[in-house]
Amino acid sequence: MKNSKLLSIILGLVLLILAACNNNESKTVAVSSEDVSAFPSKEITFVVPYSPGGGFDTSVRLIAPYMEKYLPNDGTIIVKNAPGGEGNVGLSEIERAKPDGHTIGLANLPGHYANQVMDTAKYDLLNMEYVGNITTLDYITTLSAKSKYKTIEDLQNADVVNAGVVSVSSTDGLGLMAFAEELGINLNIITHEGSSEALLAAVRGDVDIVQFPYTSSVDYIESGDLVPLVMHSKERATDYPDIPTVGELGYGDLLNVTMGNRTIIATPGTPNEILTLLREAFDKAVADPDYMKQAEEAGLEFNSSNWENAEKLSNDGYNAMMSFKDLMMQDK
C-alpha cells in the first residue's frame, strides 16, 4: 500500500512537471475560426514607448493608417504614447496585454535590450511576437553649435562632456556611451523623456553632444543648430560627404550597437492566425505607393523587412548588447 501510494505521488509530480514544460514551450494560444473571421473586433492599440513628436512616434503614426487600410473588418488603429522607465512602461504594457492581437507596439532594437542585459527590464523581448521592421536607421553624432567643443580632439581632451540621451537602454544612449568609451571621451549622461527633448537640449546648448538617427537630426544640422561629427553608417551621407563614418575612424564594430531598428511587436501568445493578419497588413502597408511616397517625403529611410527578418534582427541585437554588458553595468 505504501509503495503504491508513493508511486502515485511520484507519477502525479511527473505529470505536473511535464504539463509545466509543455506550457512553457507552447506560448501561442489557440483561437477559434470565429475569432479570426471577426478580427479585429475592436480598436487595435499601437503602443509607442516614447513621448510624442520624436522619430519613433512619427514612424508609427505614418504606418498606422496604411496598416488600417489592409486590416479586415474595417479595423482601426489608435496610437498610444507610453514613455517612461527606459521603455519599461510601454513594453511591459504590450507584454501584459491580452494576447488577442488588439495590442501591438514599437520596440527600439537593439536599444531596448539594454534593460534585459542589466536585469532592469519588466519585459522580455525574446518572448515577443514579431510583425515586421519598419526601418533600420543610420545614426549620426553631432555637437551643439553652442558647445565650446568643436572637434573629436576637443572632446578627448575635455574633463567632462555633457551628453543628451533618452536613456542608457536606448540606441542613442548606449551607442553614444560605446562611442565615447572607444574614443576616450568622458561623458556626463543627462537623460530626457524623448529624442525631441534631447535634441532641443543640444540646440539650447544645455548639452554638448547627442547621437540620434540622421533623419531626426538633419533639420537641426541644416539650420546650423547642430554640427555633424561622425556618421554611424557603412557609407558617408550623400548630403554631407565630408563627414567621416565611424568605420573610417577605425571603429566599425560600433555599428553593431549604433543601428536603430523600429520593430513592430505583439503580445506573447498572440495566435498565429491573428499574427498572420497583422503581418499581411504590415507587408501590404510598406509596399503601398502612397505610404512609400509619404515615407520618402518624411525622410524615412525606406528599408523595411518582414517579421522573420525582424525576429532575426531582434536576436542579433540581443547578442550585440550582451557584448557591451560590462560598459552598461558600469553606468548602472
C-alpha positions in Angstrom: 0.0 0.0 0.0 2.8 2.4 1.0 4.7 1.7 -2.3 1.5 2.1 -4.3 0.8 5.5 -2.7 4.4 6.6 -3.2 4.3 5.6 -6.8 1.0 7.6 -7.3 2.6 10.7 -5.7 5.7 10.4 -8.0 3.6 9.9 -11.0 1.5 13.0 -10.2 4.6 15.1 -9.8 6.0 13.9 -13.1 2.7 14.8 -14.8 2.7 18.3 -13.3 6.3 18.9 -14.4 5.5 17.7 -17.9 2.5 20.0 -18.1 4.5 22.9 -16.9 7.2 22.2 -19.6 4.5 21.9 -22.3 3.0 25.2 -21.2 6.4 26.9 -21.4 7.1 25.5 -24.9 3.7 26.4 -26.3 3.3 30.1 -25.7 0.8 30.7 -28.6 -2.8 30.2 -27.6 -5.5 28.5 -29.6 -8.1 30.6 -31.4 -11.5 29.8 -33.0 -12.3 30.4 -36.6 -15.0 32.8 -35.5 -12.4 34.9 -33.6 -10.2 35.0 -36.7 -13.0 36.0 -39.0 -14.1 38.7 -36.6 -10.6 40.2 -36.1 -10.2 43.0 -35.3 -13.3 43.1 -33.2 -12.3 46.4 -31.6 -9.7 49.1 -32.0 -6.1 48.0 -32.1 -3.8 49.9 -29.7 -0.4 50.7 -31.1 1.9 51.4 -28.1 4.9 53.7 -28.5 7.3 53.6 -25.6 8.3 57.2 -26.3 6.8 60.7 -25.9 5.0 62.3 -28.9 6.9 64.1 -31.6 10.1 62.1 -31.9 11.2 59.9 -34.9 9.8 56.7 -33.4 6.4 58.3 -32.7 6.4 59.8 -36.2 7.2 56.5 -37.9 4.3 54.8 -36.1 1.8 57.5 -37.0 2.9 57.2 -40.6 2.5 53.4 -40.9 -0.7 53.0 -38.8 -3.2 54.4 -41.3 -1.8 52.1 -44.0 -2.0 49.0 -41.8 -5.6 50.0 -41.1 -6.2 50.1 -44.8 -5.2 46.4 -45.2 -6.8 45.1 -42.0 -10.0 43.1 -42.4 -13.4 44.2 -41.0 -12.6 47.9 -41.3 -10.1 47.6 -38.5 -8.8 50.8 -36.9 -5.6 51.6 -35.0 -5.1 54.1 -32.3 -1.6 55.2 -31.3 -0.8 55.4 -27.6 2.3 57.0 -26.2 3.6 55.4 -23.1 7.0 56.8 -22.3 9.0 56.2 -19.1 11.1 53.7 -17.3 13.6 53.4 -20.1 11.0 51.5 -22.1 9.6 49.5 -19.2 6.2 51.4 -19.2 5.3 50.8 -22.8 6.9 47.5 -23.5 5.6 45.9 -20.3 2.1 47.1 -21.2 2.4 45.3 -24.5 3.7 42.1 -22.8 0.9 42.1 -20.2 -1.9 42.7 -22.7 -4.5 40.1 -23.6 -2.9 38.0 -26.4 -5.7 38.6 -28.9 -3.9 40.9 -31.4 -5.6 44.1 -30.2 -2.4 45.4 -28.7 0.8 45.9 -30.7 3.8 48.2 -30.2 7.1 49.5 -31.3 10.5 48.3 -30.0 13.8 50.1 -30.5 16.3 47.3 -31.3 18.8 46.7 -30.1 18.5 49.6 -27.7 15.6 48.2 -25.7 17.6 45.1 -24.9 19.8 47.1 -22.6 17.3 46.7 -19.7 17.4 43.0 -20.1 21.2 42.9 -20.2 21.2 45.0 -17.0 18.4 42.9 -15.4 16.2 46.0 -15.0 13.6 45.1 -17.6 10.0 44.4 -16.8 9.5 42.8 -20.2 11.2 40.1 -22.3 11.7 41.0 -26.0 12.9 37.4 -26.7 9.3 36.3 -25.9 7.5 38.9 -28.0 5.8 38.1 -31.3 7.2 40.0 -34.4 5.1 41.7 -37.0 7.7 43.5 -39.1 10.5 46.0 -39.1 9.5 49.5 -40.3 13.0 50.7 -40.9 16.7 50.4 -39.9 18.2 53.8 -39.2 21.7 55.3 -39.6 22.8 57.3 -36.6 24.9 60.5 -36.5 27.0 62.0 -33.7 26.5 65.8 -33.6 27.7 68.7 -31.4 25.7 71.6 -30.2 26.6 74.7 -32.1 26.8 76.4 -28.8 29.3 74.0 -27.3 32.8 75.1 -26.7 34.0 71.7 -28.1 34.4 71.7 -31.9 36.3 68.5 -32.8 36.9 65.0 -31.6 40.2 66.1 -30.2 38.4 68.7 -28.1 36.1 66.1 -26.7 39.0 63.7 -25.9 40.9 66.5 -24.1 37.9 67.7 -22.1 37.5 66.9 -18.4 33.8 66.1 -19.0 31.3 66.4 -21.9 27.6 66.8 -21.3 25.7 64.2 -23.3 22.0 64.3 -24.1 20.3 60.9 -24.3 16.9 59.4 -23.9 18.3 56.6 -21.7 21.1 54.1 -21.5 18.6 51.5 -22.6 18.1 53.2 -26.0 20.3 53.0 -29.0 21.2 56.7 -28.7 22.3 56.3 -25.1 24.3 53.1 -25.3 25.6 54.0 -28.8 27.0 57.3 -27.5 28.4 55.6 -24.4 30.1 53.0 -26.6 31.4 55.7 -29.0 32.8 57.7 -26.1 34.4 54.6 -24.5 36.2 53.7 -27.7 37.5 57.2 -28.3 38.4 58.0 -24.7 35.8 60.7 -24.1 34.5 61.3 -20.5 30.7 61.8 -20.6 28.2 63.2 -18.1 25.0 61.5 -19.1 21.8 63.6 -19.0 18.6 61.7 -19.7 15.5 63.1 -21.4 11.9 61.9 -21.9 12.3 61.6 -25.6 14.6 62.3 -28.6 12.9 65.6 -29.3 13.7 66.8 -25.8 17.3 65.7 -26.0 17.8 67.3 -29.4 16.3 70.6 -28.2 18.7 70.5 -25.2 21.6 70.4 -27.6 20.1 73.2 -29.7 19.8 75.3 -26.5 23.4 74.4 -25.5 22.3 72.5 -22.4 24.3 69.5 -23.6 27.4 69.3 -25.8 26.8 66.1 -27.7 24.0 63.9 -28.9 23.7 60.8 -31.1 20.4 60.2 -32.9 19.1 58.9 -36.2 20.3 61.0 -39.1 16.7 61.6 -40.2 15.8 63.0 -36.8 18.9 65.3 -36.7 19.2 66.6 -40.3 16.8 69.6 -39.9 18.9 70.8 -36.9 22.0 70.3 -38.9 20.7 72.3 -41.8 19.6 75.1 -39.5 23.1 75.3 -38.1 22.0 74.4 -34.5 23.8 71.0 -34.6 27.3 70.4 -36.1 27.8 66.9 -37.7 30.7 65.0 -36.4 30.6 61.3 -37.3 28.2 59.1 -39.3 27.3 55.7 -37.9 26.7 54.1 -41.3 28.5 52.0 -43.9 28.8 54.9 -46.3 29.1 58.7 -45.9 25.9 60.7 -46.1 25.1 62.0 -49.6 24.2 65.4 -48.2 27.4 65.6 -46.0 30.2 63.8 -47.9 32.9 65.4 -45.8 31.7 63.8 -42.6 33.6 60.6 -41.9 32.0 57.3 -40.9 32.7 55.5 -37.7 34.4 52.8 -39.7 36.7 55.2 -41.4 37.8 56.3 -37.9 38.7 52.6 -37.1 35.6 51.7 -35.0 33.4 49.9 -37.5 32.3 47.3 -34.8 30.3 50.1 -33.2 27.7 49.7 -36.0 26.6 46.5 -34.2 25.1 48.6 -31.5 24.5 52.0 -33.1 21.9 50.9 -35.6 18.2 51.6 -34.9 15.5 49.1 -35.8 12.0 50.3 -35.5 10.3 47.0 -35.0 6.6 46.2 -34.6 5.9 43.6 -31.9 2.8 41.9 -30.5 1.9 40.3 -27.1 3.5 36.9 -26.4 1.0 34.2 -27.1 -0.9 36.0 -29.8 -2.4 33.3 -32.0 -0.6 32.6 -35.3 -3.8 33.1 -37.3 -4.1 36.6 -35.9 -0.4 37.3 -36.3 -0.8 36.4 -40.0 -3.4 39.0 -40.5 -1.3 41.7 -38.8 1.8 40.7 -40.7 -0.1 40.7 -44.0 -1.4 44.2 -43.3 2.1 45.4 -42.5 3.7 43.9 -45.6 1.0 45.4 -47.8 1.3 48.8 -46.0 5.0 49.2 -46.6 4.5 48.3 -50.2 1.7 50.8 -50.7 2.8 53.5 -53.2 1.2 56.3 -51.1 3.0 55.1 -48.0 6.3 54.9 -49.8 5.8 58.5 -51.1 4.9 59.8 -47.6 7.9 57.9 -46.1 10.2 59.5 -48.6 8.8 62.9 -48.0 9.2 62.4 -44.3 12.9 61.5 -44.8 12.3 58.0 -43.5 15.0 55.5 -44.6 13.0 53.0 -46.6 14.4 49.6 -45.9 11.5 47.7 -44.2 11.5 43.9 -43.8 9.1 41.2 -42.8 8.5 39.5 -39.4 11.1 36.8 -39.9 13.9 39.3 -40.6 12.6 41.4 -37.7 12.9 38.4 -35.4 16.4 37.8 -36.6 17.3 41.5 -36.1 16.0 41.1 -32.6 18.1 38.1 -31.7 21.2 39.6 -33.3 20.6 42.8 -31.4 20.4 40.9 -28.1 23.8 39.3 -28.8 25.3 42.7 -29.7 24.0 44.2 -26.5 25.5 41.3 -24.4 28.9 42.2 -25.8 28.6 45.7 -24.1 27.3 44.4 -20.8 30.3 45.5 -18.8 30.1 49.0 -20.1 26.3 49.2 -19.3 26.8 47.8 -15.8 29.4 50.5 -15.1 26.8 53.1 -15.7 24.2 51.3 -13.6 
